[in-house]
Amino acid sequence: MSGHNKWSSIKHKKGAADAKRGKLFTRITREIITAARNGSGDINTNSRLRAAVSAARAANMPNTNIEKSIKRGTGEIEGATYEEYTYEGYGHNGVAIIVEVMTDNKNRTVAEVRHTFSKYGGSMAESGAVSWIFNQKGYLEVEAPGLSEDDAIMIALDAGAEDAEYDDEIIYVYTSVADFHVVLNYFEKNGYKIKEAELTRIPTNTVEADDVAEKLLKLIDHLEDLDDVQKVFANYKISESIMNRLAEN
């Protein structure tokens, strides 16, 4: 499905938000708490928690923080309770946008999301309006230096992946949601370093957005910057030349 290439223009902006270390830790902490609360505190049986802990380790989060977050999720330690919500909307050129949040105050969060959509040229939509455009998948970035492209992809497929690509000594791995835990476990048990592991949304189609690239990316950036926002997904496509020009400015 050539997922990495298809998703690269969507995913590249995530790095800008995640570069803010404190905010990244907050997002991961909330994910660990929620995963432990909705499942269990055992990473061997809770694939969502396992992915969150892998992300925490990849971000060099201290083990004490990880352990405390798990205990908060299981109720062993008191703390704020976060609820998950998904909001849908449209950006410039009708680009579909999904915003995943975790919050302890839904009214505050929905007001902030709505205001951001409105202020930066987008609009919120009813539940289900754009979610059908995206498929939920497992996604991993696995360090695997020294391999040929064919060998790297074969390793991923043998692990149970649906699709994979190899670039700059990283295997970009896509799985079904059901097989995510199995594939993640395979790479960990075989000594590979996991750079990223998460459940994500991959668009089934994309919208050309070269003519509105700057405005659209500004909207997405500001949505990602909201304190309660965990992830933002959108189905735009921007050419490499436009992306390079914007990066230089």
Backbone as CSV, one residue per row, in Angstrom:
resi,resn,N_x,N_y,N_z,CA_x,CA_y,CA_z,C_x,C_y,C_z
1,MET,0.818,-1.215,0.000,0.000,0.000,0.000,0.850,1.262,0.000
2,SER,2.183,1.097,-0.066,3.117,2.220,-0.070,2.749,3.235,1.000
3,GLY,2.554,2.757,2.194,2.031,3.594,3.275,2.940,4.738,3.669
4,HIS,4.268,4.486,3.751,5.153,5.547,4.234,5.161,6.728,3.277
5,ASN,5.263,6.451,1.980,5.250,7.545,1.020,3.920,8.277,1.040
6,LYS,2.845,7.515,1.133,1.519,8.125,1.139,1.333,9.024,2.359
7,TRP,1.923,8.587,3.459,1.667,9.271,4.720,2.733,10.287,5.079
8,SER,3.829,10.352,4.302,4.968,11.157,4.715,4.614,12.628,4.861
9,SER,3.784,13.167,3.956,3.440,14.581,4.057,2.525,14.857,5.239
10,ILE,1.822,13.833,5.701,0.972,13.990,6.870,1.805,13.913,8.133
11,LYS,2.689,12.935,8.158,3.411,12.627,9.381,4.532,13.618,9.675
12,HIS,5.055,14.308,8.664,6.251,15.111,8.893,6.018,16.215,9.913
13,LYS,4.793,16.746,9.980,4.531,17.837,10.908,4.458,17.357,12.352
14,LYS,4.207,16.084,12.532,4.131,15.533,13.880,5.456,15.736,14.602
15,GLY,6.557,15.611,13.861,7.855,15.766,14.487,8.060,17.139,15.081
16,ALA,7.498,18.168,14.435,7.673,19.521,14.946,7.030,19.684,16.308
17,ALA,5.843,19.109,16.481,5.177,19.201,17.773,5.866,18.325,18.809
18,ASP,6.269,17.125,18.390,6.891,16.188,19.320,8.270,16.638,19.771
19,ALA,8.875,17.579,19.021,10.183,18.069,19.414,10.121,18.803,20.743
20,LYS,8.957,19.223,21.135,8.787,19.878,22.422,8.732,18.786,23.483
21,ARG,9.869,18.547,24.107,10.044,17.385,24.964,8.998,17.289,26.070
22,GLY,8.746,18.401,26.757,7.783,18.363,27.853,6.396,17.984,27.382
23,LYS,6.002,18.515,26.237,4.676,18.209,25.712,4.604,16.762,25.247
24,LEU,5.680,16.277,24.679,5.717,14.882,24.262,5.539,13.965,25.469
25,PHE,6.244,14.261,26.550,6.119,13.450,27.757,4.689,13.482,28.290
26,THR,4.052,14.643,28.231,2.667,14.756,28.696,1.748,13.874,27.869
27,ARG,1.916,13.895,26.565,1.072,13.082,25.683,1.278,11.594,25.938
28,ILE,2.536,11.199,26.073,2.817,9.787,26.315,2.277,9.358,27.675
29,THR,2.449,10.223,28.677,1.954,9.905,30.018,0.448,9.669,29.999
30,ARG,-0.277,10.529,29.322,-1.733,10.362,29.241,-2.103,9.068,28.521
31,GLU,-1.348,8.741,27.489,-1.620,7.506,26.750,-1.373,6.285,27.636
32,ILE,-0.287,6.306,28.406,0.001,5.184,29.301,-1.092,5.043,30.348
33,ILE,-1.492,6.148,30.960,-2.538,6.118,31.987,-3.831,5.540,31.420
34,THR,-4.229,6.025,30.257,-5.487,5.590,29.657,-5.420,4.135,29.215
35,ALA,-4.290,3.736,28.633,-4.131,2.354,28.196,-4.194,1.395,29.380
36,ALA,-3.546,1.766,30.476,-3.563,0.911,31.668,-4.950,0.868,32.295
37,ARG,-5.643,1.985,32.278,-6.989,2.036,32.866,-7.980,1.207,32.059
38,ASN,-7.888,1.284,30.736,-8.846,0.580,29.875,-8.500,-0.884,29.658
39,GLY,-7.264,-1.266,29.954,-6.854,-2.652,29.784,-6.362,-3.224,31.092
40,SER,-5.043,-3.254,31.219,-4.420,-3.717,32.456,-3.052,-3.076,32.536
41,GLY,-2.363,-3.294,33.644,-1.029,-2.746,33.810,0.063,-3.664,33.306
42,ASP,-0.298,-4.722,32.605,0.648,-5.720,32.120,0.907,-5.507,30.631
43,ILE,2.134,-5.111,30.285,2.443,-4.836,28.879,2.449,-6.110,28.038
44,ASN,2.522,-7.263,28.696,2.532,-8.524,27.952,1.156,-8.923,27.443
45,THR,0.110,-8.361,28.042,-1.254,-8.682,27.614,-2.006,-7.465,27.087
46,ASN,-1.452,-6.289,27.281,-2.105,-5.045,26.868,-1.266,-4.414,25.760
47,SER,-1.654,-4.657,24.501,-0.849,-4.189,23.367,-0.793,-2.677,23.282
48,ARG,-1.881,-2.018,23.638,-1.871,-0.549,23.595,-0.882,0.001,24.627
49,LEU,-0.880,-0.582,25.814,0.064,-0.143,26.840,1.491,-0.446,26.408
50,ARG,1.691,-1.591,25.794,3.028,-1.959,25.327,3.540,-0.934,24.318
51,ALA,2.679,-0.500,23.409,3.070,0.501,22.416,3.395,1.831,23.087
52,ALA,2.587,2.214,24.080,2.816,3.477,24.782,4.136,3.446,25.545
53,VAL,4.425,2.322,26.178,5.686,2.187,26.913,6.863,2.193,25.939
54,SER,6.713,1.570,24.792,7.764,1.597,23.767,8.028,3.028,23.309
55,ALA,6.954,3.792,23.125,7.104,5.194,22.727,7.805,5.994,23.821
56,ALA,7.477,5.691,25.072,8.105,6.389,26.197,9.603,6.103,26.245
57,ARG,9.957,4.856,26.035,11.377,4.487,26.060,12.128,5.093,24.885
58,ALA,11.470,5.131,23.722,12.099,5.746,22.551,12.342,7.232,22.776
59,ALA,11.484,7.861,23.594,11.630,9.283,23.904,12.514,9.517,25.127
60,ASN,13.102,8.438,25.650,13.981,8.510,26.821,13.263,9.008,28.074
61,MET,12.015,8.634,28.220,11.293,8.940,29.446,11.829,8.064,30.573
62,PRO,12.093,8.630,31.736,12.614,7.833,32.859,11.667,6.703,33.246
63,ASN,12.224,5.572,33.627,11.419,4.416,34.008,10.493,4.719,35.180
64,THR,10.947,5.581,36.093,10.092,5.929,37.233,8.815,6.625,36.762
65,ASN,8.932,7.469,35.744,7.749,8.142,35.190,6.803,7.136,34.557
66,ILE,7.380,6.168,33.835,6.561,5.143,33.180,5.811,4.327,34.224
67,GLU,6.527,3.893,35.252,5.912,3.066,36.295,4.811,3.817,37.035
68,LYS,5.044,5.088,37.342,4.023,5.886,38.024,2.789,6.071,37.149
69,SER,3.005,6.271,35.861,1.881,6.448,34.943,1.028,5.194,34.871
70,ILE,1.686,4.033,34.826,0.943,2.770,34.805,0.128,2.620,36.087
71,LYS,0.729,2.935,37.220,0.034,2.813,38.502,-1.125,3.803,38.617
72,ARG,-0.974,4.958,38.022,-2.101,5.900,37.998,-3.242,5.325,37.165
73,GLY,-2.895,4.673,36.089,-3.923,4.080,35.235,-4.653,2.936,35.911
74,THR,-3.932,2.146,36.679,-4.552,0.994,37.355,-5.200,1.376,38.675
75,GLY,-5.033,2.635,39.092,-5.665,3.089,40.328,-4.826,2.927,41.572
76,GLU,-3.588,2.457,41.414,-2.713,2.294,42.566,-2.230,3.638,43.100
77,ILE,-2.201,4.626,42.228,-1.834,5.992,42.610,-2.948,6.918,42.130
78,GLU,-3.358,7.856,42.971,-4.411,8.793,42.590,-3.886,9.808,41.586
79,GLY,-4.780,10.284,40.756,-4.414,11.304,39.784,-5.599,11.655,38.911
80,ALA,-5.387,12.600,37.984,-6.462,13.031,37.093,-6.924,11.881,36.210
81,THR,-8.208,11.886,35.899,-8.777,10.886,34.994,-9.008,11.518,33.631
82,TYR,-8.450,10.917,32.604,-8.572,11.460,31.256,-9.548,10.620,30.438
83,GLU,-10.384,11.299,29.690,-11.311,10.644,28.777,-10.866,10.916,27.344
84,GLU,-11.134,9.957,26.469,-10.741,10.080,25.070,-11.926,10.536,24.220
85,TYR,-11.651,11.460,23.309,-12.665,11.926,22.370,-12.006,12.118,21.006
86,THR,-12.804,11.982,19.980,-12.329,12.208,18.613,-13.218,13.248,17.954
87,TYR,-12.588,14.268,17.390,-13.317,15.317,16.691,-12.935,15.300,15.217
88,GLU,-13.896,15.628,14.387,-13.676,15.588,12.944,-13.948,16.951,12.328
89,GLY,-13.288,17.207,11.216,-13.483,18.491,10.575,-12.861,18.541,9.196
90,TYR,-12.864,19.745,8.644,-12.311,19.972,7.306,-11.318,21.117,7.349
91,GLY,-10.266,20.955,6.556,-9.318,22.026,6.360,-9.510,22.637,4.984
92,HIS,-8.522,23.369,4.527,-8.565,24.020,3.221,-8.636,22.965,2.118
93,ASN,-9.331,23.286,1.038,-9.557,22.375,-0.090,-10.354,21.129,0.303
94,GLY,-11.057,21.201,1.425,-11.870,20.064,1.858,-11.070,18.912,2.430
95,VAL,-9.834,19.178,2.847,-9.003,18.144,3.459,-9.686,17.628,4.728
96,ALA,-9.777,16.311,4.850,-10.386,15.689,6.027,-9.392,15.682,7.185
97,ILE,-9.869,16.058,8.377,-9.007,16.133,9.553,-9.671,15.415,10.723
98,ILE,-8.902,14.576,11.397,-9.349,13.920,12.625,-8.431,14.363,13.757
99,VAL,-9.030,14.751,14.865,-8.281,15.206,16.030,-8.596,14.283,17.202
100,GLU,-7.593,13.593,17.705,-7.760,12.726,18.864,-7.272,13.458,20.105
101,VAL,-8.096,13.469,21.147,-7.736,14.191,22.361,-7.877,13.282,23.587
102,MET,-7.194,13.672,24.643,-7.403,13.111,25.977,-7.526,14.297,26.917
103,THR,-8.603,14.336,27.690,-8.856,15.515,28.500,-9.570,15.175,29.789
104,ASP,-9.375,16.033,30.786,-10.128,15.926,32.022,-11.238,16.972,32.067
105,ASN,-11.433,17.684,30.950,-12.474,18.706,30.863,-12.933,18.808,29.407
106,LYS,-13.952,18.038,29.044,-14.404,17.967,27.654,-14.871,19.323,27.139
107,ASN,-15.606,20.079,27.950,-16.129,21.367,27.489,-15.004,22.326,27.105
108,ARG,-13.949,22.358,27.930,-12.811,23.222,27.606,-12.157,22.788,26.298
109,THR,-11.961,21.493,26.153,-11.226,20.983,25.001,-11.980,21.185,23.700
110,VAL,-13.261,20.867,23.678,-14.015,21.016,22.435,-14.087,22.483,22.034
111,ALA,-14.158,23.376,23.009,-14.173,24.809,22.694,-12.854,25.240,22.065
112,GLU,-11.741,24.712,22.580,-10.431,25.055,22.031,-10.261,24.505,20.617
113,VAL,-10.710,23.277,20.404,-10.599,22.675,19.076,-11.459,23.438,18.076
114,ARG,-12.688,23.743,18.464,-13.593,24.479,17.573,-13.022,25.850,17.232
115,HIS,-12.499,26.540,18.235,-11.933,27.871,18.019,-10.745,27.811,17.060
116,THR,-9.903,26.796,17.209,-8.721,26.663,16.351,-9.117,26.378,14.905
117,PHE,-10.076,25.483,14.714,-10.573,25.237,13.358,-11.052,26.546,12.729
118,SER,-11.862,27.268,13.467,-12.469,28.495,12.941,-11.422,29.566,12.667
119,LYS,-10.497,29.751,13.593,-9.509,30.833,13.484,-8.569,30.635,12.306
120,TYR,-8.268,29.378,11.978,-7.263,29.122,10.952,-7.851,28.536,9.668
121,GLY,-9.125,28.807,9.428,-9.701,28.538,8.124,-10.326,27.185,7.917
122,GLY,-10.514,26.414,8.997,-11.162,25.121,8.873,-12.553,25.147,9.468
123,SER,-13.161,23.988,9.584,-14.487,23.903,10.195,-14.672,22.518,10.802
124,MET,-15.348,22.445,11.935,-15.644,21.161,12.547,-16.826,20.516,11.841
125,ALA,-16.884,19.203,11.933,-17.946,18.450,11.275,-18.565,17.486,12.270
126,GLU,-19.669,16.892,11.868,-20.339,15.923,12.721,-19.532,14.634,12.813
127,SER,-19.747,13.896,13.881,-19.077,12.613,14.060,-19.404,11.676,12.904
128,GLY,-18.375,11.067,12.324,-18.547,10.156,11.204,-18.417,10.807,9.851
129,ALA,-18.283,12.130,9.822,-18.239,12.841,8.544,-17.002,12.490,7.725
130,VAL,-15.851,12.315,8.392,-14.615,12.035,7.650,-13.888,10.784,8.135
131,SER,-14.309,10.211,9.249,-13.577,9.065,9.798,-13.545,7.881,8.836
132,TRP,-14.557,7.782,7.968,-14.612,6.670,7.007,-13.486,6.727,5.983
133,ILE,-12.829,7.863,5.866,-11.744,8.021,4.905,-10.458,7.360,5.400
134,PHE,-10.395,7.076,6.692,-9.169,6.567,7.300,-9.335,5.123,7.764
135,ASN,-8.274,4.346,7.598,-8.209,2.999,8.154,-7.272,3.004,9.352
136,GLN,-7.679,2.346,10.430,-6.804,2.246,11.589,-5.780,1.139,11.356
137,LYS,-4.530,1.455,11.661,-3.422,0.519,11.452,-2.439,0.627,12.614
138,GLY,-1.632,-0.420,12.757,-0.475,-0.330,13.629,0.696,0.193,12.817
139,TYR,1.568,0.970,13.455,2.694,1.571,12.750,3.939,1.496,13.623
140,LEU,5.035,1.030,13.060,6.301,0.955,13.767,7.430,1.504,12.901
141,GLU,8.387,2.131,13.552,9.650,2.488,12.922,10.733,1.701,13.644
142,VAL,11.424,0.855,12.900,12.368,-0.096,13.491,13.764,0.143,12.926
143,GLU,14.730,0.373,13.805,16.100,0.538,13.343,16.658,-0.809,12.891
144,ALA,17.157,-0.849,11.656,17.683,-2.103,11.105,18.801,-1.785,10.114
145,PRO,19.955,-1.377,10.627,21.060,-0.992,9.731,21.655,-2.182,8.991
146,GLY,22.185,-1.878,7.819,22.970,-2.863,7.092,22.193,-3.893,6.302
147,LEU,20.911,-3.671,6.091,20.105,-4.635,5.355,19.864,-4.155,3.923
148,SER,19.608,-5.086,3.050,19.101,-4.709,1.733,17.607,-4.406,1.880
149,GLU,17.069,-3.695,0.919,15.647,-3.372,0.988,14.791,-4.638,0.977
150,ASP,15.144,-5.585,0.143,14.368,-6.834,0.060,14.403,-7.598,1.380
151,ASP,15.590,-7.674,2.000,15.708,-8.400,3.266,14.912,-7.715,4.374
152,ALA,14.969,-6.390,4.405,14.253,-5.649,5.444,12.750,-5.866,5.326
153,ILE,12.249,-5.773,4.120,10.815,-5.963,3.914,10.408,-7.397,4.221
154,MET,11.245,-8.354,3.859,10.935,-9.757,4.144,10.877,-10.014,5.643
155,ILE,11.785,-9.390,6.394,11.768,-9.532,7.853,10.448,-9.030,8.412
156,ALA,10.006,-7.872,7.924,8.756,-7.296,8.420,7.560,-8.180,8.074
157,LEU,7.537,-8.680,6.870,6.425,-9.542,6.461,6.422,-10.853,7.234
158,ASP,7.612,-11.384,7.490,7.708,-12.602,8.295,7.219,-12.358,9.719
159,ALA,7.387,-11.137,10.196,6.933,-10.792,11.545,5.415,-10.679,11.626
160,GLY,4.758,-10.569,10.463,3.304,-10.463,10.442,2.779,-9.144,9.942
161,ALA,3.670,-8.297,9.398,3.246,-6.988,8.894,2.401,-7.131,7.631
162,GLU,1.531,-6.146,7.409,0.763,-6.079,6.170,1.596,-5.463,5.051
163,ASP,2.444,-4.518,5.420,3.232,-3.794,4.428,4.442,-3.203,5.122
164,ALA,5.492,-2.912,4.353,6.697,-2.330,4.938,7.493,-1.621,3.865
165,GLU,8.309,-0.659,4.289,9.253,0.022,3.423,10.554,0.187,4.185
166,TYR,11.648,0.374,3.452,12.965,0.481,4.071,13.663,1.698,3.508
167,ASP,14.094,2.596,4.397,14.735,3.830,3.956,15.623,4.343,5.086
168,ASP,16.858,4.731,4.756,17.797,5.266,5.759,17.936,4.341,6.963
169,GLU,18.008,3.047,6.687,18.225,2.011,7.698,17.090,1.905,8.719
170,ILE,15.918,2.376,8.332,14.710,2.255,9.151,13.680,1.434,8.382
171,ILE,13.088,0.441,9.048,11.959,-0.282,8.457,10.682,0.392,8.935
172,TYR,9.884,0.852,7.989,8.576,1.445,8.291,7.540,0.336,8.126
173,VAL,6.930,-0.030,9.224,6.115,-1.236,9.272,4.650,-0.875,9.524
174,TYR,3.757,-1.491,8.749,2.318,-1.285,8.905,1.657,-2.624,9.180
175,THR,0.786,-2.652,10.167,0.121,-3.887,10.560,-1.380,-3.645,10.704
176,SER,-2.120,-4.732,10.754,-3.511,-4.606,11.187,-3.504,-4.284,12.676
177,VAL,-4.602,-3.740,13.171,-4.696,-3.447,14.598,-4.570,-4.741,15.405
178,ALA,-5.184,-5.810,14.911,-5.173,-7.088,15.631,-3.767,-7.668,15.744
179,ASP,-2.920,-7.443,14.741,-1.579,-8.043,14.730,-0.495,-7.110,15.257
180,PHE,-0.853,-5.919,15.640,0.135,-4.923,16.070,0.996,-5.459,17.215
181,HIS,0.359,-6.019,18.228,1.075,-6.528,19.391,2.032,-7.645,18.984
182,VAL,1.600,-8.517,18.103,2.426,-9.651,17.665,3.674,-9.160,16.939
183,VAL,3.499,-8.213,16.038,4.629,-7.698,15.260,5.603,-6.932,16.150
184,LEU,5.069,-6.090,17.038,5.921,-5.356,17.970,6.729,-6.320,18.832
185,ASN,6.083,-7.352,19.323,6.746,-8.338,20.163,7.866,-9.054,19.402
186,TYR,7.633,-9.347,18.135,8.641,-10.016,17.310,9.926,-9.192,17.232
187,PHE,9.788,-7.916,16.910,10.974,-7.072,16.767,11.696,-6.891,18.101
188,GLU,10.935,-6.715,19.171,11.567,-6.546,20.477,12.315,-7.807,20.899
189,LYS,11.700,-8.953,20.710,12.332,-10.212,21.113,13.587,-10.517,20.300
190,ASN,13.650,-9.988,19.078,14.804,-10.236,18.228,15.836,-9.113,18.288
191,GLY,15.707,-8.252,19.283,16.754,-7.286,19.585,16.767,-6.025,18.749
192,TYR,15.703,-5.746,18.006,15.649,-4.519,17.217,15.257,-3.336,18.101
193,LYS,15.796,-2.170,17.802,15.423,-0.961,18.525,14.197,-0.340,17.877
194,ILE,13.167,-0.134,18.660,11.924,0.463,18.163,11.986,1.970,18.339
195,LYS,11.970,2.701,17.244,11.984,4.163,17.329,10.600,4.726,17.598
196,GLU,9.601,4.040,17.078,8.226,4.511,17.258,7.283,3.333,17.103
197,ALA,6.240,3.332,17.923,5.221,2.281,17.843,3.905,2.883,18.275
198,GLU,2.914,2.832,17.403,1.639,3.445,17.742,0.527,2.903,16.846
199,LEU,-0.687,3.096,17.308,-1.853,2.861,16.471,-2.157,4.172,15.762
200,THR,-2.368,4.101,14.468,-2.519,5.312,13.684,-3.683,5.189,12.719
201,ARG,-3.876,6.203,11.921,-4.930,6.219,10.909,-4.302,6.562,9.562
202,ILE,-4.542,5.739,8.573,-3.994,5.943,7.234,-5.136,6.295,6.285
203,PRO,-5.028,7.410,5.558,-6.113,7.783,4.646,-6.189,6.863,3.435
204,THR,-7.397,6.589,2.992,-7.586,5.760,1.797,-7.480,6.582,0.519
205,ASN,-7.564,7.891,0.641,-7.335,8.783,-0.496,-6.781,10.097,0.023
206,THR,-6.181,10.874,-0.863,-5.601,12.149,-0.459,-6.122,13.277,-1.340
207,VAL,-6.005,14.495,-0.806,-6.463,15.696,-1.503,-5.249,16.557,-1.837
208,GLU,-5.141,16.981,-3.102,-4.048,17.869,-3.507,-4.176,19.197,-2.764
209,ALA,-3.058,19.636,-2.151,-3.148,20.845,-1.313,-1.974,21.787,-1.537
210,ASP,-1.318,21.698,-2.691,-0.190,22.590,-2.961,-0.586,24.063,-2.872
211,ASP,-1.763,24.386,-3.371,-2.160,25.789,-3.443,-2.554,26.365,-2.086
212,VAL,-2.769,25.506,-1.082,-3.161,25.993,0.248,-2.218,25.445,1.322
213,ALA,-1.044,25.004,0.899,-0.152,24.281,1.809,0.163,25.057,3.080
214,GLU,0.554,26.310,2.932,0.970,27.085,4.108,-0.177,27.266,5.090
215,LYS,-1.354,27.602,4.585,-2.510,27.809,5.470,-2.953,26.506,6.118
216,LEU,-2.951,25.432,5.351,-3.376,24.136,5.877,-2.435,23.651,6.971
217,LEU,-1.128,23.753,6.735,-0.161,23.292,7.725,-0.205,24.144,8.984
218,LYS,-0.535,25.412,8.826,-0.678,26.276,10.004,-1.853,25.823,10.859
219,LEU,-2.967,25.470,10.211,-4.125,24.944,10.944,-3.750,23.678,11.696
220,ILE,-3.084,22.744,11.028,-2.718,21.482,11.661,-1.723,21.710,12.797
221,ASP,-0.764,22.609,12.573,0.203,22.918,13.629,-0.493,23.426,14.895
222,HIS,-1.446,24.311,14.721,-2.115,24.894,15.888,-3.032,23.887,16.575
223,LEU,-3.609,22.992,15.811,-4.376,21.915,16.442,-3.452,21.021,17.265
224,GLU,-2.301,20.671,16.717,-1.350,19.820,17.431,-0.822,20.494,18.688
225,ASP,-0.762,21.814,18.681,-0.211,22.549,19.821,-1.171,22.644,21.000
226,LEU,-2.444,22.310,20.791,-3.392,22.364,21.904,-3.002,21.335,22.961
227,ASP,-3.105,21.716,24.218,-2.607,20.883,25.312,-3.238,19.500,25.353
228,ASP,-4.514,19.401,25.021,-5.222,18.125,25.169,-5.186,17.257,23.920
229,VAL,-4.606,17.752,22.853,-4.579,17.006,21.592,-3.441,15.985,21.615
230,GLN,-3.783,14.741,21.306,-2.797,13.674,21.226,-2.258,13.516,19.808
231,LYS,-3.153,13.438,18.827,-2.751,13.214,17.444,-3.714,13.936,16.503
232,VAL,-3.171,14.324,15.373,-3.973,14.922,14.299,-3.667,14.165,13.016
233,PHE,-4.714,13.765,12.297,-4.561,13.063,11.024,-5.294,13.844,9.943
234,ALA,-4.710,13.867,8.752,-5.333,14.583,7.646,-4.976,13.886,6.338
235,ASN,-5.831,14.042,5.328,-5.608,13.303,4.077,-5.132,14.197,2.942
236,TYR,-4.220,15.123,3.269,-3.699,15.999,2.224,-2.476,15.410,1.542
237,LYS,-2.174,15.962,0.372,-0.958,15.619,-0.360,-0.320,16.909,-0.846
238,ILE,0.940,17.111,-0.449,1.673,18.311,-0.843,2.954,17.868,-1.542
239,SER,3.262,18.479,-2.672,4.428,18.073,-3.447,5.716,18.368,-2.682
240,GLU,6.748,17.596,-3.014,8.033,17.742,-2.324,8.621,19.134,-2.529
241,SER,8.447,19.700,-3.695,9.009,21.030,-3.958,8.361,22.090,-3.067
242,ILE,7.071,21.991,-2.879,6.372,22.947,-2.005,6.807,22.739,-0.557
243,MET,6.921,21.478,-0.121,7.346,21.193,1.242,8.748,21.748,1.484
244,ASN,9.636,21.589,0.520,10.992,22.097,0.678,11.013,23.626,0.763
245,ARG,10.174,24.251,-0.061,10.130,25.720,-0.025,9.621,26.229,1.317
246,LEU,8.605,25.575,1.840,8.068,25.989,3.134,9.072,25.754,4.250
247,ALA,9.840,24.684,4.142,10.844,24.375,5.159,11.943,25.409,5.198
248,GLU,12.218,26.024,4.054,13.270,27.027,3.990,12.846,28.364,4.564
249,ASN,11.545,28.600,4.599,11.033,29.898,5.091,10.957,29.935,6.607
